[in-house]
Amino acid sequence: MIQERSLWKLILLSVVTCGIYSIYFWYQFDRDVNLICEGDGEQPMSYLLVVVLSVLTCSIFLWYWFYKQANRLQANARRYGMEIQENGTTVILWFLIGGWFFFVGIFVGYHILIKNINRLAEAYNHDVQPKEEVDFYSRPSDYRRMEDERYGDEQMQRSDARYPEEVFDIGYEKRSERTESFQTVNQMAPEEEIREEFQGEEEKGYLYGVTGEYAGVKLSIDDGKSVIIGRNPQECNLIVKGRQVSRKHCSVTYAPDQDRYLFVDYSSNGTYLSEDDSRLPSYRELVLRPGTTVYLGTREISFCLGGLGEKEGKDKQR
């Protein structure tokens, strides 16, 4: 769990320790930013190297590092359902302009960085709050209520307006143990193989690997339960490796009464429809037809929800 940080504590302990605490503070800050923004594609630099380069450049590189950190926090705020107005330019301007007045601008820049990381840390701690193992595959019945409160009505309205026919609320979902039916693993599973595999099995939900490490693998989805896809085995029951894949990337649930797949994206790099490369909205429960193919950040990792849909199949034959 990421601890909340205080500007006053930073100032006081830095004075008492002749600046030693400030090095420790920003080291911890850098570690927490890397945790919060994990999976965003950025390559974090060792803070020890930052200190060395800052000394060699008379703190110029340190200011550049602050600039990068502020931009990174702003860019990753949307994955947690919030907006951050201040970016790296804001921080540097305060450093440059306000720094001449008894270093007031420096402290304002620090305040912006600390305020923004505290906001994201609260959301991050909410996401990774540990649960007892016996309850791992259960979602709280008030999950949707908590999500609505967290991301706000305004965020939901924007997402509903963009995808008015796809949003579907089922209240909560349950996770299931990972089940697989392994076949010959190919680099790319042909559409004819997918179509043949799902003939006569319309009543059951399946997730079919199209590209990536699960290409050619069929995974069954029990009714009303979910496959959680991502890199973190503590949060997911289908582990997928890749730089573009988040710790918890997305979830897929099969609704047999509608013969539809309920899909939620939790990632920072996004999940996209293979048909037109459109990005699915994050933290929204979408209803997708059987035969829909999605890819996780990159086309090198893609899955087909069930068999090829009837409409898509007809389009392929034309």
QUIUR-V161918 format. One line per field, one symbol per residue. ss: DSSP state (h for helix, s for strand, l for the rest). phi: phi as a letter, one per 40 degrees, with the letter a starting at -180 (. if undefined). burial: # if it has 9 or more other C-alpha atoms within 8 Angstrom, else .. A space follows every 10 residues. Layout:
BEGIN
ss = ???
phi = ???
burial = ???
END
This chain:
BEGIN
ss = llllllhhhh hhhhhhlllh hhhhhhhhhh hhhhhhllll llllllhhhh hhhhhhlllh hhhhhhhhhh hhhhhhhhhh lllllllhhh hhhhhhhhhh lllhhhhhhh hhhhhhhhhh hhhhhhhlll llhhhlllll llhhhhhhhh hhhhhhhhhh hhllllslll lllsslllll sllllllsll hhhhhhhlll llllssssss sllllllsss slllssssss lllllllssl llllllllls ssssslllls ssssslllll ssslllllsl lsllsssssl llssssllll lssssllllh hhhhhhhl
phi = .cccbbcccd cccccccfgc ccccdcccdc cccccccdgc gccccdcccc ccccccbfgc ccccccdccc cccccccccb gbbbccbccd cccccccccc cfgccccccc dccccccccc cccccccbdc bcdcbdcbbc ccdccccccc cgcccccccc ccbccbcabb gabbcbccbb bcbccbcacc cccccccbcg bccbcbbbcb bgcbdgcbbc bcdgbbbbbi ccccbbbbcb ciccccdbca bbbcbccbfb bcbbbbcccg bbcccbgccc ccfbcbbbcd gcbbbcgacc bbbbcgcccc cccccccc
burial = ......#..# ..##....#. ##..#.#..# .###.##### .........# #.##....#. ###.###### ####.##### #..#.###.# ######.### ..####.### ####.###.# #####..... .....#..#. ..##...#.. #...##..## ......#... .#####.... ....#..##. ...##..#.. ...####### ##.####### ########## ###.###### ...####### ######..## ########## ####.....# .#.####### #######.#. #########. .##.....
END
